[in-house]
Amino acid sequence: MPWRDQLPDLLRFTFAYADKKGIIRDYHSSFLHFTPGYSDLRGEPLCEAVPELLGMESVWRAVLKGKTSFELPFINKQNATFTCQIFPAGHPVSGLWIVFRDVTALAKQTEEIQQKKNEIRILQARLDTRGHIAGGDLIGESPAMQKLKQMITRLAQVRPTSVLLQGETGTGKSTIARVIHQAAHGSTAPFVEINCAALPENLLEAELFGSVKGAYTHAVHDRKGLVEEAHGGTLFLDEISELSLPLQTKLLTFLETRRFRPLGSNSEKTVETRLIAASNKDLQKLTENGTFREDLFYRLNVVPVRLPALRELDNDIILLADHFVAFFNRRFNKSIKGFTSGAYKAITRYTWPGNIRELSNCIERAMIFKDEGCIETDDLVFHHPPRAKEHILLPENGIDLQELEKKLLLEALEKAGGNKSRAARLLNLTRDTLRYRLEKYNIDR
């Protein structure tokens, strides 16, 4: 078969060509599929074979006399899309080209692709985001971490009560949720988690509460929701602040009655599960501006747990850093020895706005490019400019403020390698202010 005849089948389209008078001169055999009643189209008026073009004669005649090509899109009675491409006189293919594309199969494929995308989004929302710390191994000996461990022990001893975890991004809310679950249920009961911000409302409702066949376009069978999957265990809802108000209402009803109704169902189901919710936003403030239900907040806030930021954990930062080196040594099959004293100093001075997640990423990046020895200061990449700690403890005997200022100036110059512009940036000073203070203390570098 000549390539000319194979091309439309390969590209899933068909075509016909008409001259400037609107008479069909050539066409592909498959074009007859869209012109019922015709066995041969050569010599036939285009507007009779394709009635959708009736009334457009003046348009194509004007185009044929001009210099610019023109394209008209249409959909015929058979739900096939087609275009009338008009090329003016002087063009190599002057005349009218009608291109039909049957989009029935394409529409079905598009729908199936969208369904697969939805399934992927659901799976991504349910991915284990706990990081690199095992459920039973909370690392740290600081007072804040000891208090957290004691609270988890107490929670494991009481009946399934709602728990609200609040803290900055990256403080390990998913890890803490798993620790609470394992302390209370062990490893046999189900632990089900989902990120409420990862799915649109219509998908999230069906994912949480399930659906019955025919409840929506793609519901071809009954589907169990996460609430039911977590029966006898724990349901962890991360970023619960992102729930819409209607979904907040449905969740509140479930928490109060332990009953829920799958999407499209007329009957209720009853389950027993502990709900752990998490948010990096202040839910109480959200209740004040009307974006989060106050009654749901109080229902969730039976046991509030505040997760400390990494900068509040004192020497736990060193313990966590050492843990991540050991973890990535196993993952990358390396034998990095730890950190130099300068690297340890940089880690403890940095404020870690991204908390444990940022610390993990920082060390992982350093170990990817390190093959042996210890991690040095230059191996560490901080994404935010170093800032002074928020609280400085004043010694009992007081402090010499001028001597402290002189030491800070000298340290900034040392870190900046003698570059005064960089030293000024480290101290959040203008270059002129830095010069004045250097002269004040007779510092000449």
C-alpha positions as CSV (number, residue, x, y, z in Angstrom):
1,M,0.0,0.0,0.0
2,P,1.4,3.5,-0.9
3,W,2.6,5.6,2.0
4,R,-0.1,8.2,1.1
5,D,-2.8,5.7,1.8
6,Q,-1.2,4.4,5.0
7,L,-0.5,7.8,6.6
8,P,-4.1,8.6,7.8
9,D,-4.4,5.2,9.5
10,L,-1.1,5.7,11.2
11,L,-2.0,9.2,12.5
12,R,-5.7,8.3,13.1
13,F,-7.2,11.0,10.8
14,T,-8.7,11.2,7.4
15,F,-9.0,14.0,4.8
16,A,-10.6,15.3,1.7
17,Y,-9.5,18.1,-0.7
18,A,-11.8,20.5,-2.5
19,D,-10.9,23.1,-5.2
20,K,-11.7,26.9,-5.0
21,K,-15.2,26.2,-6.2
22,G,-15.9,23.8,-3.3
23,I,-15.8,20.6,-5.4
24,I,-14.2,17.6,-3.9
25,R,-11.2,16.5,-6.1
26,D,-9.5,13.9,-3.8
27,Y,-10.0,12.1,-0.5
28,H,-8.9,9.2,1.5
29,S,-11.1,6.2,1.4
30,S,-11.8,6.3,5.2
31,F,-13.3,9.8,4.7
32,L,-16.5,8.0,3.5
33,H,-17.0,6.9,7.1
34,F,-18.0,10.5,7.9
35,T,-20.2,11.0,4.8
36,P,-22.9,8.3,4.9
37,G,-24.8,7.8,1.7
38,Y,-21.8,8.4,-0.6
39,S,-19.8,5.7,-2.3
40,D,-17.6,8.1,-4.2
41,L,-17.0,11.8,-3.4
42,R,-15.0,13.0,-6.4
43,G,-16.9,15.7,-8.1
44,E,-19.4,16.2,-5.3
45,P,-20.0,19.6,-3.7
46,L,-18.2,19.8,-0.4
47,C,-21.1,21.5,1.5
48,E,-23.4,18.6,0.5
49,A,-21.0,16.0,1.7
50,V,-20.2,17.9,4.9
51,P,-23.3,19.9,5.7
52,E,-21.6,21.6,8.7
53,L,-19.8,23.8,6.2
54,L,-23.1,25.2,4.8
55,G,-23.1,29.0,5.0
56,M,-19.3,29.2,5.1
57,E,-18.8,29.7,1.4
58,S,-18.3,33.4,1.6
59,V,-15.5,32.9,4.2
60,W,-13.5,30.4,2.2
61,R,-13.9,32.4,-1.0
62,A,-12.6,35.5,0.7
63,V,-9.6,33.5,2.1
64,L,-8.9,32.0,-1.3
65,K,-8.6,35.4,-2.8
66,G,-6.4,36.7,0.0
67,K,-2.9,35.8,1.2
68,T,-3.4,34.3,4.6
69,S,-4.5,30.7,5.3
70,F,-7.4,30.1,7.7
71,E,-8.6,27.2,9.9
72,L,-12.2,26.5,11.0
73,P,-12.8,23.9,13.8
74,F,-16.0,21.9,13.9
75,I,-17.6,18.8,15.6
76,N,-20.1,16.8,13.5
77,K,-23.1,14.8,14.5
78,Q,-21.0,11.7,15.0
79,N,-18.9,13.6,17.7
80,A,-15.9,13.6,15.5
81,T,-13.8,16.8,15.5
82,F,-12.6,18.2,12.1
83,T,-11.1,21.3,10.7
84,C,-11.5,23.1,7.4
85,Q,-8.0,24.3,6.4
86,I,-8.2,27.0,3.6
87,F,-5.1,27.9,1.7
88,P,-5.2,31.0,-0.6
89,A,-4.3,31.2,-4.2
90,G,-0.6,30.9,-4.9
91,H,-0.1,28.5,-2.0
92,P,1.4,25.1,-3.1
93,V,-1.8,23.3,-1.9
94,S,-4.3,26.1,-2.6
95,G,-7.9,25.0,-1.9
96,L,-9.9,23.5,0.9
97,W,-8.6,20.7,3.0
98,I,-11.0,18.9,5.4
99,V,-9.3,16.9,8.1
100,F,-11.4,14.6,10.3
101,R,-10.1,13.1,13.5
102,D,-12.3,10.7,15.4
103,V,-11.7,11.5,19.1
104,T,-14.0,8.9,20.6
105,A,-11.1,6.6,21.4
106,L,-8.9,9.6,22.4
107,A,-11.5,10.8,24.8
108,K,-11.7,7.4,26.4
109,Q,-7.9,7.2,26.7
110,T,-7.8,10.7,28.2
111,E,-10.4,9.6,30.8
112,E,-8.4,6.5,31.6
113,I,-5.2,8.6,31.9
114,Q,-6.9,11.0,34.3
115,Q,-8.1,8.0,36.4
116,K,-4.5,6.7,36.5
117,K,-3.3,10.2,37.5
118,N,-5.9,10.2,40.3
119,E,-4.7,6.8,41.5
120,I,-1.1,8.0,41.5
121,R,-2.0,11.1,43.5
122,I,-3.7,9.0,46.0
123,L,-0.7,6.7,46.3
124,Q,1.6,9.7,46.7
125,A,-0.6,11.1,49.4
126,R,-0.3,7.9,51.3
127,L,3.5,7.6,50.9
128,D,5.4,6.9,54.1
129,T,7.0,10.3,54.9
130,R,8.4,9.4,58.3
131,G,12.0,10.0,57.2
132,H,14.9,7.9,58.4
133,I,14.1,7.3,62.1
134,A,12.5,4.0,63.0
135,G,9.2,4.1,64.8
136,G,10.5,2.9,68.2
137,D,13.7,4.9,68.2
138,L,13.2,8.5,69.2
139,I,16.7,10.0,69.3
140,G,17.5,12.6,71.9
141,E,18.1,13.2,75.6
142,S,17.2,16.9,75.9
143,P,14.4,17.9,78.3
144,A,12.0,18.6,75.4
145,M,12.6,15.1,74.0
146,Q,12.3,13.4,77.4
147,K,9.0,15.1,77.9
148,L,7.8,13.9,74.5
149,K,8.8,10.3,75.3
150,Q,6.9,10.4,78.6
151,M,3.8,11.7,76.9
152,I,3.9,8.9,74.3
153,T,4.2,6.3,77.0
154,R,1.2,7.7,78.8
155,L,-0.9,7.8,75.5
156,A,-0.1,4.2,74.8
157,Q,-1.8,3.2,78.1
158,V,-5.2,4.8,77.5
159,R,-8.0,4.0,75.1
160,P,-7.9,5.3,71.5
161,T,-8.1,9.1,72.1
162,S,-7.7,11.7,69.4
163,V,-4.2,13.3,69.3
164,L,-3.3,16.6,67.7
165,L,0.4,17.0,66.7
166,Q,1.4,20.6,66.0
167,G,4.9,21.8,65.1
168,E,6.9,23.5,62.4
169,T,7.5,21.8,59.0
170,G,10.0,19.0,59.2
171,T,9.7,18.3,63.0
172,G,8.9,14.6,62.4
173,K,5.1,14.5,62.9
174,S,4.7,11.4,60.8
175,T,7.4,9.7,62.8
176,I,5.8,10.6,66.1
177,A,2.4,9.4,64.9
178,R,4.0,6.0,64.1
179,V,5.8,5.9,67.5
180,I,2.4,6.5,69.3
181,H,0.8,3.8,67.2
182,Q,3.5,1.2,67.8
183,A,3.6,1.9,71.5
184,A,-0.2,1.4,71.7
185,H,-0.8,-1.3,69.2
186,G,2.5,-2.9,68.3
187,S,3.3,-3.8,64.7
188,T,0.3,-5.9,63.9
189,A,-2.5,-3.3,63.9
190,P,-3.0,-1.2,60.8
191,F,-1.4,2.3,60.6
192,V,-2.9,4.3,57.7
193,E,-1.7,7.8,56.8
194,I,-2.6,10.3,54.2
195,N,-1.6,13.9,53.4
196,C,-4.8,16.0,53.3
197,A,-3.2,18.6,51.1
198,A,-2.2,16.2,48.4
199,L,-5.6,15.5,47.0
200,P,-8.6,17.6,45.8
201,E,-11.7,17.5,47.8
202,N,-13.7,15.1,45.6
203,L,-10.9,12.5,45.6
204,L,-10.1,12.9,49.3
205,E,-13.7,12.3,50.5
206,A,-13.9,9.0,48.6
207,E,-10.4,8.0,49.7
208,L,-11.2,8.7,53.4
209,F,-14.7,7.2,53.6
210,G,-14.8,4.9,50.6
211,S,-17.4,4.7,47.9
212,V,-20.0,2.3,46.4
213,K,-20.3,1.2,42.8
214,G,-21.7,4.1,40.6
215,A,-21.0,6.8,43.2
216,Y,-19.1,8.7,40.6
217,T,-17.8,8.3,37.1
218,H,-14.9,5.9,37.7
219,A,-16.5,4.0,40.6
220,V,-16.9,0.6,38.9
221,H,-16.9,-1.3,42.2
222,D,-17.2,-0.8,45.9
223,R,-14.1,0.6,47.5
224,K,-13.1,0.6,51.1
225,G,-11.9,3.9,52.5
226,L,-9.0,4.7,54.8
227,V,-11.2,5.1,57.8
228,E,-12.4,1.5,57.4
229,E,-8.8,0.3,56.6
230,A,-7.6,1.7,59.9
231,H,-10.2,-0.3,62.0
232,G,-8.5,-1.5,65.1
233,G,-5.4,0.7,64.5
234,T,-4.5,4.3,63.8
235,L,-5.6,6.8,61.1
236,F,-3.0,9.6,60.7
237,L,-4.2,12.7,58.8
238,D,-1.3,15.0,58.0
239,E,-1.9,18.7,57.2
240,I,-5.5,18.4,58.5
241,S,-5.8,22.2,58.2
242,E,-6.2,21.7,54.4
243,L,-9.6,19.9,54.8
244,S,-12.5,21.7,53.3
245,L,-15.3,22.7,55.6
246,P,-17.8,20.0,54.3
247,L,-15.1,17.3,54.9
248,Q,-14.4,18.8,58.3
249,T,-18.1,18.3,59.1
250,K,-18.1,14.7,58.0
251,L,-15.0,14.0,60.0
252,L,-16.5,15.5,63.1
253,T,-19.5,13.3,62.7
254,F,-17.3,10.3,62.5
255,L,-15.3,11.3,65.6
256,E,-18.4,11.8,67.6
257,T,-20.3,8.6,66.6
258,R,-17.6,6.3,65.1
259,R,-20.0,5.9,62.2
260,F,-19.7,7.0,58.6
261,R,-21.4,6.6,55.3
262,P,-19.4,5.7,52.2
263,L,-19.8,8.0,49.2
264,G,-23.0,7.1,47.3
265,S,-24.2,4.6,50.0
266,N,-27.5,4.7,52.0
267,S,-26.1,2.7,54.9
268,E,-23.7,3.5,57.7
269,K,-20.6,1.6,58.9
270,T,-19.0,1.6,62.3
271,V,-15.3,1.3,63.1
272,E,-13.0,1.8,66.0
273,T,-9.8,3.6,65.3
274,R,-7.5,6.2,66.9
275,L,-7.2,9.4,64.9
276,I,-4.0,11.3,65.0
277,A,-4.0,14.6,63.2
278,A,-1.1,16.9,62.4
279,S,-0.7,20.5,61.2
280,N,2.1,23.0,60.9
281,K,-0.4,25.8,61.2
282,D,-2.1,27.2,64.3
283,L,-5.5,25.6,64.2
284,Q,-6.8,27.8,67.0
285,K,-6.1,30.9,64.9
286,L,-7.8,29.2,61.9
287,T,-10.9,28.7,63.9
288,E,-10.9,32.4,64.7
289,N,-10.9,33.4,61.0
290,G,-13.5,30.7,60.1
291,T,-11.4,28.4,58.0
292,F,-11.4,25.6,60.5
293,R,-14.4,24.3,62.6
294,E,-14.1,25.2,66.3
295,D,-16.0,22.1,67.4
296,L,-13.7,19.8,65.3
297,F,-10.6,21.6,66.8
298,Y,-11.7,20.8,70.3
299,R,-12.6,17.2,69.3
300,L,-9.1,16.7,67.9
301,N,-7.3,18.6,70.6
302,V,-8.1,16.1,73.4
303,V,-4.4,15.4,73.7
304,P,-2.3,18.2,72.2
305,V,1.3,17.4,71.5
306,R,3.7,20.2,70.5
307,L,6.7,19.0,68.6
308,P,9.8,21.0,69.4
309,A,11.8,22.6,66.7
310,L,15.3,21.2,66.1
311,R,16.9,24.4,67.4
312,E,15.2,23.7,70.8
313,L,16.8,20.3,71.2
314,D,20.3,21.4,72.3
315,N,22.8,18.6,71.9
316,D,20.2,16.3,70.4
317,I,21.2,17.9,67.1
318,I,24.6,16.1,67.4
319,L,23.0,12.8,68.2
320,L,20.6,13.1,65.2
321,A,23.5,14.2,62.9
322,D,25.5,11.1,64.0
323,H,22.4,8.9,63.4
324,F,22.0,10.2,59.9
325,V,25.7,9.5,59.1
326,A,25.2,5.9,60.2
327,F,22.0,5.6,58.2
328,F,23.4,7.0,55.0
329,N,26.6,4.9,55.4
330,R,24.4,1.8,55.2
331,R,22.4,3.2,52.3
332,F,25.4,4.3,50.2
333,N,27.7,1.5,51.4
334,K,30.2,4.0,52.7
335,S,32.3,4.4,55.8
336,I,32.3,8.1,56.6
337,K,33.7,8.6,60.1
338,G,31.5,11.4,61.3
339,F,32.2,15.2,61.4
340,T,35.2,17.4,62.0
341,S,35.0,19.7,65.0
342,G,34.3,22.7,62.7
343,A,31.4,20.8,61.0
344,Y,29.9,20.0,64.4
345,K,30.2,23.7,65.3
346,A,28.5,24.8,62.1
347,I,25.7,22.3,62.7
348,T,25.0,23.5,66.2
349,R,25.1,27.2,65.2
350,Y,22.7,26.9,62.3
351,T,19.1,27.5,63.2
352,W,17.6,24.7,61.0
353,P,14.3,26.4,59.8
354,G,13.5,23.1,58.0
355,N,14.2,21.1,61.2
356,I,15.0,17.4,61.1
357,R,14.0,17.0,57.5
358,E,16.5,19.8,56.5
359,L,19.2,18.2,58.7
360,S,18.7,14.8,57.0
361,N,18.8,16.3,53.5
362,C,21.9,18.4,54.3
363,I,23.8,15.3,55.6
364,E,22.6,13.1,52.7
365,R,23.8,15.7,50.2
366,A,27.2,15.9,51.9
367,M,27.7,12.1,51.9
368,I,26.8,11.8,48.3
369,F,29.9,13.8,47.4
370,K,32.1,12.4,50.2
371,D,33.9,9.1,49.7
372,E,36.0,8.9,52.9
373,G,37.1,10.6,56.0
374,C,34.9,13.0,58.0
375,I,32.4,15.6,56.8
376,E,33.9,19.0,56.9
377,T,32.3,22.4,57.2
378,D,32.6,23.1,53.4
379,D,30.7,19.8,52.7
380,L,27.6,21.2,54.4
381,V,25.2,23.4,52.4
382,F,22.8,25.5,54.3
383,H,19.8,26.9,52.4
384,H,19.2,29.8,54.8
385,P,21.7,32.4,55.9
386,P,23.0,31.6,59.4
387,R,21.3,33.6,62.1
388,A,22.1,34.2,65.7
389,K,20.1,32.1,68.2
390,E,17.0,33.7,69.4
391,H,18.0,33.4,73.1
392,I,21.4,34.2,74.6
393,L,21.9,33.2,78.2
394,L,23.3,36.0,80.3
395,P,26.0,34.8,82.7
396,E,25.3,35.2,86.5
397,N,28.3,37.6,86.8
398,G,27.2,39.7,83.8
399,I,29.1,40.3,80.6
400,D,31.4,43.0,79.1
401,L,29.2,44.1,76.1
402,Q,32.1,45.9,74.4
403,E,34.3,42.9,74.7
404,L,31.5,40.7,73.2
405,E,31.1,43.1,70.3
406,K,34.8,43.1,69.6
407,K,34.9,39.2,69.6
408,L,31.9,39.1,67.2
409,L,33.6,41.5,64.9
410,L,36.8,39.4,64.9
411,E,34.9,36.2,64.4
412,A,33.0,37.6,61.5
413,L,36.2,38.8,59.8
414,E,37.7,35.3,60.3
415,K,34.7,33.6,58.8
416,A,34.7,36.0,55.9
417,G,38.4,35.4,55.2
418,G,39.1,39.1,55.9
419,N,36.5,40.2,53.3
420,K,34.8,43.2,55.0
421,S,31.7,43.2,52.7
422,R,31.0,39.6,53.6
423,A,31.7,40.2,57.3
424,A,29.2,43.0,57.2
425,R,26.6,40.7,55.7
426,L,27.2,38.1,58.4
427,L,26.6,40.7,61.1
428,N,23.7,42.3,59.2
429,L,25.5,45.7,59.1
430,T,26.3,48.1,56.4
431,R,29.9,48.3,55.2
432,D,30.2,51.8,56.6
433,T,28.9,50.7,60.0
434,L,31.3,47.8,60.1
435,R,34.2,50.2,59.2
436,Y,33.2,52.5,62.0
437,R,33.1,49.7,64.6
438,L,36.4,48.3,63.5
439,E,38.0,51.7,63.9
440,K,36.3,52.0,67.3
441,Y,38.1,48.9,68.6
442,N,41.3,49.5,66.6
443,I,40.8,46.4,64.6
444,D,43.0,46.6,61.5
445,R,42.5,43.7,59.1
